[in-house]
Amino acid sequence: MSNQSFTHPIFIIGAGPIGLVAAAHLSQKGLPFSIMEAGAHIGTHIKKWSHVKMFSNWEYNIDPVAAAQLNENGWNRPAADVFPTGHDLLEYYLRPLATLPTIASNLYLQHQVVSISRQGIDKMTTADREQSPFEIIVQTPMGRRRFLAAAILDATGVWGQPNSMYSAGHPHDSLIERVMHTIPNFRQETDRYANQRLAIIGSGHSALTALMGAVALKKDYPETDIHWIIRKTDVVKAFGGEENDQLAERGQLGSMARTLVESGLVTVHTSFKVAETAPTNEGISLISADNRQLTVQEVIVLTGSRPDFSFLREIRMDVDSITESPRLLAPLIDPNLHSCGTVRPHGEAELRQPEKNFYIIGSKSYGRAPTFLLMTGYEQVRSIIAHLTGDVLNAKNIQLKLPETGVCKVSLPDISPSCC
């Protein structure tokens, strides 16, 4: 596709890190675009974990094209070796990026996309499909509006669509008011968590981070009783690559969790697959599939998230039935096959959908799979936009080397170990 083919703008859905970087790349190419953000401000979801320090430093969180445009506007770039919090990511990178004139003039807040189709064509219709622009219905403060677009980049992420605490994936019940799906700010929520019996469910980096916060709370409030519930049979598998992780903070997180477990500050419940919950006079009883029970006052569920496809019902998608990621990307990230935290660099070819010029990018492209890094999304953006502008060679030339996690196991012979 050449630049002259864009009689309508490219629509970016979501003004988080990947969406804003996509805007920077399109701006650099001189292509028309619009960003639709459902929230009242950019980075809506990041504000909910603004107190959490990222395990990747600024070197891995800043896109070079975005940085170049920021530099032209007098940006004070953060030191590469500093590890930002969510607040830092917003204040020192994303907000300055969103206020660049070329981006700000095309950014629409409180514009929630409710449906996407081809203009006048539903999912069943093939005739003239690829020649028809996308038709987008958006809920705004002034009511619903209709827009036309030449291409769609869905960067809505997976935040706000948490996985269940139940191992079978069933929705939660009426105990939801006692359940938190984000990493608590324990320092500010002592009324809720201090001297309580807490259950932290999950074995990923978010769960490990919550463990650190809960143990810090316990130092000031010794009666705080911390229980770590994991589905894994061996807690050691949750510690990751530790000193072998090329992201030092990520590796240190696993090492610190090991220390906490060995010190007895945290009680670990392995192979605990939550099947049921029941209210008790003391709080919530968590019941495992093998009938073990644990009663706690508060539950922190950090078992990952899932994508929202509800507004894409009229889009033709090829989504893996297990990971809910694009089908060609799935073998690289499916934890049933591939336990490397590091994913082989990928771009437009792996993200291409049957619906021409429609792409799911960023953390949503990983579906239910974990371990997404911002730099992965930035490379997705670069490759896709190269393809949209007809630069096929650059679209295929993936320019990314990801830091390894220090753990890798490949269980199928047709997936090369070099992916790690």
Order of alpha helices (4+ residues) and beta strands (2+ residues): beta-alpha-beta-alpha-alpha-alpha-alpha-beta-beta-beta-beta-beta-beta-alpha-beta-alpha-beta-alpha-beta-beta-beta-beta-beta-alpha-alpha-beta-alpha-alpha
